[in-house]
């Protein structure tokens, strides 16, 4: 039996993570060295939201989605030509359905920036098939944990399972910092440190129930996630590592002193 691949949660940043120097960019560029080349990638992006059903993309040649505005023109010209894999997509859908999860096939959908920007940095040759799985903004951490758990057996077959979101995602605070000359906000920095520190401590304890009850137990939830969608891929990746998974925070950096880029690896 092949060694099981770990699963990943990535804080993907804005699309300019591809072009602008940062610690998070440097980290993403190391992933191929850390993990080698997987047979295929299954990724759940916070920017692929579908209500009431989990959509699995079976497009053999996904195009590009430039789901952002106000960035450098070169970003709108970038292409990540990785192929899809309809056979794997249909198998993913069947595994989810077998787990009792309502599932549908999306025949066509391009790569949003939660998918193509981190993969462009991690696997720039774009020669690994990619299958996209949606998140449901109306469902909670336990639902997304179950999504990942249903797909966990794929790890034994050389398939890399990734959740792409953000450990914190208060864009109002980010835009405020940008308008204010990028000066760190000490109060917001403290709230981010408390929030991300809680996840680090709780993962270290292996307290899965507390992690899945994050909305009730973590500090400063609303300040870090006014809406939930960018954290749901974390639970997808956690579930995909299977029962008894251990967690390692493989990257932690900040923009504007408080916008957190923590990434996690689960085994």
C-alpha positions, 0 to 999 in steps of 0.5 A: 500500500502506498504511503498516505498523502497528508492533506492541506489547508491553505490561506490563499490570499488575494490573486496578487499573491502570485506576483507580490513578494511575501512569506506566504508566496514563498511558502506555497512555492515549497509545497512541491518539494515537501509533497512531491508530485501527486497523481491528482488534486482534489480541491475545495475553494472558498470561492466555489460556493453552491447552496444545498448540494456539493458540486463536483467539477467534471470539466476535462479542460477547465478555463479561468475565472478572474473573480476579482477586481482592481488588481494588476492587469497581468493577473487577468492574463494568467492561465493555469492550464491544468487538465480536469479528470472526469473519471476521478470527478465522477468517483468523487461524486459517488463517494460523497453520495455513498456518505449520504451527501447530496451531490451533483456534477458540474460539467463546466466550471473554470478555476477561481483564484482560490484554486489557480493562484496557490496551484500556480505557485505550488505546481507551476507546470500545471500537469497534474489533473485537478478536480474541484469540489464546492463548499456550501455557505449555509452549512457548518464545520461538521458538514465540511468535515464530513465532505473531506472524510468521505474522500479520505481513502483517495490519499492512499492512491496518491491524490492530494486533498486541499482546502483553500480558504483563509484562517482569517478573512475580515476584508473590511479591516484589511481595506481599512488598513490599506486606506490608512496607509497599512498601519497595523491595528493593535486591537485587531492584531490581538484578536487575530492572535487570539483566534489563530492561537486558539486553533493552534492550541486546540489542534495540538490537544487533538480536540476535534469536537472543540474545533468543529464547535469553533463558532461557540468556543473560539475567541473573536469569531465575528471579528475574524470571520464576518462570514464563514465561507473562508474557514470551511475549507479548513474543516474539509482538509481536516476531515480528509485526513481521517479519524485521529488526524494530527495537525501541523501549522506549516506556515504563519505570516501576517499582512498589515500586522493582522491578516493571517496566512496560517496554513495547516498540514494534516496526517 
